[in-house]
Amino acid sequence: MGAFLDAASGAPLHPVARQALLAALDDGWADPARLYSQARRARQLLDAAREAVADAIGARPDEVDFAANATQALHAAVLGTLAGNRRATTLVHSAVEHSAVLHAVEHAEHASPVSIGVDRFGRVDLPRFRAALRQDGVVAGALQAANHEVGTVQPVDDLDSPVPLVVDATQTLGHADLPRTWSVLAADARAWGGPTTGLLAVRTGVRWRSPAPVDDRGRLPGTVDLPAAVAAAASLRAVLAERAEVAARHRTLTDRIRSAAAGLADVEVLGDPDHRLPHIVTFSCLYVDGEAVLGALDRLGFAVSSGSSCTSDTLEPSHVLVAMGALTGGNIRVSLHRDTTAAEVDEFLGVLPGVIADVRAELGASGL
């Protein structure tokens, strides 16, 4: 009974990732920067991993780096782009960017952020964003490929940006098409069933400078976790090969969840109903505490998320939902992985009305 329905926070390890990880632990343990035979083998594995990722995102292998995690990749994407141009200080971003992006902007010295609002679906105000990018002093823009909390796809390719564009693809890569017009891109291997590894890609010619101390090994400091990089690349290739079938199945299942949630009293389904990621659906319930719903579902074996997907531990309202003008309490995000079944979704939908009713009763909100 139950199901894991919080894959956006980290999907179960893909079988190909597991196989590649174990093989690389045996074959890729040496330092790829050295010259002896074991090191040369490790270097071959790292180069092959970079080539696989580059092919997947439409980049060159020398434009790709592996980060310790997605947060490091997002920080480096933003801070490196700002550091690459000292003459301009303004970075334009949407109000619903991941907290890692917003925190990086706050951390940057002399940065002047300009936040652009979104509509009730979480879609950025395109005319305002385009106009802001063309103002004097703008060094870059930051716009996610799709929102990590409600799944709404953003109009990145419609920006026609005159400045470098930082794109957060942490929930998109492996699940949907990437935008074509990115300058700097960050992604998260955990989102497609890889290990804890982030990806950073910087287009040739983009003015990007490491915000960390200079390291001769590459854009990011330290030694690459080679087995994790190999597993991330191998699983990404496998996920992309099956993406069309999995995405179609996921969309059918999330359509079912959206329809069922919309049929419940005082429940609002969030995000764009059409232009959205196939595996994410979020809804808010009036007269309900989100943490209480999570606890009740967990006792029944269902893992989902509530509140801000990136700041739930702080108990702060989701800045994404605030920007959308949506209800910030009682929100539930369901996100599917490749092995999620229709039976699991049906079982979840079978218990959901009772859980919401019970929590409302406990809060004295029944019949309101």
HELIX and SHEET records of a PDB file:
HELIX    1   1 ALA A    7  SER A    9  5                                   3    
HELIX    2   2 PRO A   15  ASP A   27  1                                  13    
HELIX    3   3 SER A   37  ILE A   57  1                                  21    
HELIX    4   4 PRO A   61  GLU A   63  5                                   3    
HELIX    5   5 ALA A   70  ALA A   83  1                                  14    
HELIX    6   6 SER A   99  HIS A  107  1                                   9    
HELIX    7   7 LEU A  126  LEU A  133  1                                   8    
HELIX    8   8 VAL A  156  ASP A  158  5                                   3    
HELIX    9   9 ALA A  189  TRP A  192  5                                   4    
HELIX   10  10 LEU A  226  ALA A  241  1                                  16    
HELIX   11  11 ARG A  243  ALA A  262  1                                  20    
HELIX   12  12 GLY A  290  ARG A  299  1                                  10    
HELIX   13  13 SER A  312  THR A  314  5                                   3    
HELIX   14  14 HIS A  319  MET A  324  1                                   6    
HELIX   15  15 ALA A  342  GLU A  362  1                                  21    
SHEET    1   A 2 ALA A   3  PHE A   4  0                                        
SHEET    2   A 2 PHE A 302  ALA A 303  1                                        
SHEET    1   B 7 VAL A  64  ALA A  67  0                                        
SHEET    2   B 7 GLY A 198  VAL A 202 -1                                        
SHEET    3   B 7 VAL A 184  ASP A 188 -1                                        
SHEET    4   B 7 LEU A 165  ASP A 168  1                                        
SHEET    5   B 7 VAL A 138  ALA A 142  1                                        
SHEET    6   B 7 THR A  90  SER A  94  1                                        
SHEET    7   B 7 SER A 112  ILE A 116  1                                        
SHEET    1   C 4 VAL A 267  LEU A 270  0                                        
SHEET    2   C 4 ILE A 280  CYS A 285 -1                                        
SHEET    3   C 4 ASN A 331  SER A 335 -1                                        
SHEET    4   C 4 SER A 305  SER A 306 -1                                        
END                                                                             
